[in-house]
Amino acid sequence: MQSWPQRQAEVAALAKRQLFFVGGAPRSGTTWLQHILDAHPDISCRGEGHFLQFLATPMGAVMQHRRDQLQAKNTRLFRDLGGYPLPDPEDVEFLVGSAILMALAQQCDGHPYPIVGEKTPENVFYFPNLKRLFPAAKFVGIARDPRDILVSAWHLIPPERRQALEQMAFVRQAVGAVGQFTTGMLSLQRRYPADALIVTYEALLREPEATVAALYRFLGAADSPAIVADSIARTSFAAMSGRPAGVEDNGAFMRKGVAGDWRTHLTPEMNQLILDQSGSLFPQFGWEI
């Protein structure tokens, strides 16, 4: 077991590497994007660490509870003696940042990757906190036509549960959440123009070489044709699922691997509902209206 100084030195060194965080709406291709990044020999990208859900939120609650208990005891028992110093609110971020670095070090498993990142869809909403912890960190997001996202999400529901649901109600309930991810990514791009990149699922299908090369350049990684071609080959739908793109397996995590599948699964009413909710975003990404 490493001593505390050794572990501290390890995570401090890791903090000096190029860190990045991947996010996007569930079923938008975040896992595919993660594997494309991880396929580069100089990049480690794993998922999903859920740093917001399982570290930041619980740690905040624990530290607030400790602060409340100390303050109560200081007031009740030690008011004349000064009591014990209360934890500072910034302590939470320091502890969370240390835990994140420990997790990233574990995923590297001793390999000196110069570029290290993690994928959790909700990183879209946590990135400003991550940026405060790691000022040089970058954000990589993926956007996908919301109609294809909702079709993919619908078919991931087990058949016995789908029979008890109504698809229009599902679309009505879920479309807002998808829009929040998309607008959240655009907000990050406006706030951190040099450190936030959004690619689309459709571009990765349509022009994979140019899109993957741009991803690598954004993170400071080599983008030679050989590296790009190898990454694309190893992360193709066929390579990762064992099926050619377009061969559907409802219920599989990697379902079909195509764009525009919504045309055969959504009614005109469903399509119009989605356009009413999110259609203003479509021109920015080249999605058909």
Residue pairs with C-beta under 8 A, 6 or more apart in sequence:
2 10
7 102
10 105
11 98
11 101
11 102
11 105
14 101
14 104
14 105
14 108
14 116
15 101
15 134
17 113
17 114
17 115
17 116
18 114
18 115
18 116
18 136
18 138
18 219
18 220
19 104
19 116
19 117
19 134
19 136
19 137
19 138
20 45
20 115
20 116
20 117
20 137
20 138
20 139
20 140
20 219
21 117
21 118
21 119
21 120
21 123
21 126
21 127
21 130
21 137
21 138
21 139
21 140
22 30
22 33
22 34
22 37
22 45
22 47
22 117
22 118
22 119
22 120
22 123
22 139
22 140
22 141
22 142
23 30
23 119
23 120
23 121
23 122
23 123
23 124
23 125
23 127
23 139
23 140
23 141
23 181
23 185
24 30
24 33
24 121
24 124
24 141
24 142
24 143
24 144
24 181
24 185
25 121
25 143
25 144
25 146
25 149
25 177
25 178
25 181
25 182
26 121
26 149
26 153
27 144
27 149
27 150
27 152
27 153
27 156
28 121
28 142
28 143
28 144
28 149
28 181
28 201
29 142
29 144
29 201
29 204
30 47
30 119
30 121
30 142
31 47
31 119
31 253
31 254
32 142
32 201
32 204
32 235
32 240
33 119
33 140
33 142
33 199
33 204
33 215
34 45
34 46
34 47
34 119
35 45
35 234
35 235
35 240
36 204
36 212
36 215
36 231
36 232
36 235
37 43
37 45
37 117
37 140
37 215
37 219
38 44
38 45
38 46
39 230
39 231
39 234
39 235
40 115
40 216
40 221
40 222
40 227
40 231
41 227
42 113
42 114
42 115
42 221
42 222
43 113
43 115
43 116
43 117
43 216
43 219
43 221
44 104
44 107
44 108
44 111
44 113
44 115
44 116
44 117
45 116
45 117
45 118
45 119
46 107
46 118
46 119
47 118
47 119
47 120
48 118
48 119
48 120
48 121
49 100
49 103
49 118
49 120
50 120
50 122
51 96
51 99
51 100
51 103
51 118
51 120
51 123
51 126
51 130
52 120
52 122
52 123
52 125
52 126
52 129
53 122
55 96
55 99
55 100
56 92
56 96
56 126
56 129
59 92
59 95
59 96
59 99
60 92
63 87
63 91
63 92
63 95
66 87
67 86
67 87
70 83
70 84
70 86
70 87
71 86
73 83
73 84
74 82
74 83
74 84
74 86
75 83
77 83
78 84
93 129
93 132
93 133
96 133
97 133
97 134
100 130
100 133
103 118
104 116
104 118
107 116
107 118
108 116
114 220
115 219
115 220
115 221
117 140
117 219
121 181
123 130
123 139
124 141
124 181
124 184
124 185
124 188
125 184
127 137
127 139
127 188
127 196
128 188
128 191
130 137
131 137
131 139
131 192
131 195
137 195
138 195
138 196
138 197
138 218
138 219
139 188
139 192
139 195
139 196
139 197
140 196
140 197
140 198
140 199
140 215
140 218
140 219
141 185
141 188
141 189
141 196
141 197
141 198
141 199
142 198
142 199
142 200
142 201
142 204
143 182
143 185
143 198
143 199
143 200
143 201
143 285
144 200
144 201
144 202
144 259
145 201
145 202
145 259
145 260
145 262
145 282
145 285
145 287
145 288
146 175
146 178
146 179
146 182
146 274
146 277
146 278
147 262
147 266
147 270
147 271
147 274
148 201
148 259
148 260
148 261
148 262
149 178
150 170
150 171
150 174
150 175
150 178
150 262
150 266
150 274
151 261
151 262
151 265
151 266
152 255
152 256
152 261
153 174
154 162
154 167
154 170
154 171
154 265
155 250
155 251
155 255
155 265
156 250
156 251
156 253
156 255
157 165
158 251
159 250
159 251
167 270
168 267
168 269
168 270
168 273
171 266
171 270
171 273
171 274
172 273
175 273
175 274
175 277
175 278
176 277
178 278
179 277
179 278
179 281
182 278
182 281
183 281
185 196
185 198
186 198
186 281
186 284
188 196
189 196
189 197
189 198
197 214
197 215
197 218
199 211
199 214
199 215
200 285
200 286
201 259
202 259
202 285
202 286
202 287
203 211
204 211
204 212
205 258
205 259
206 259
208 232
209 225
209 228
209 229
209 232
212 223
212 228
212 231
212 232
213 223
213 228
214 223
216 222
216 223
216 227
216 228
217 223
233 239
236 245
237 243
237 244
237 245
237 254
237 257
238 244
238 245
240 254
241 249
241 252
241 254
241 257
243 249
245 256
245 257
245 258
246 256
246 257
246 258
247 256
248 255
248 256
249 255
249 256
260 288
262 271
266 274
275 282
275 289
279 289
282 288
282 289
283 289
